[in-house]
C-alpha cells in the first residue's frame, strides 16, 4: 500500500485518493460543508488555512494545508520510486 504525506505527519493511502482540488470555488465549499454535516470531513490543517481538498473513494473529504501541487508531486514521486 502506497502512503502519501498530506502535511504535519498526516498520511493517507494513495490508492484511495480520487482527486486533489483547490478549495476556492463555491461548489467545493458546498461539498466540504455537506461532508461536515454527514460526519465525513477530516480536517488535517492544524488550524492553518485550507489549501487542498482531497476526495477519497470512501466519500470522505480531507482538508490539507499543503498546496495541491505539493501533494500531487509527492504522489507522483511515490509512483516513480516504486517502478
Secondary structure, 3 states (H helix, E strand, C coil): CCEEEEECCEEEEHHHEEEEECCCCHHHHHHHHHHHHHCCEEEECCCCCCCEEEEECCCCEEEECCCHHHHHHHHHHHHHHCC
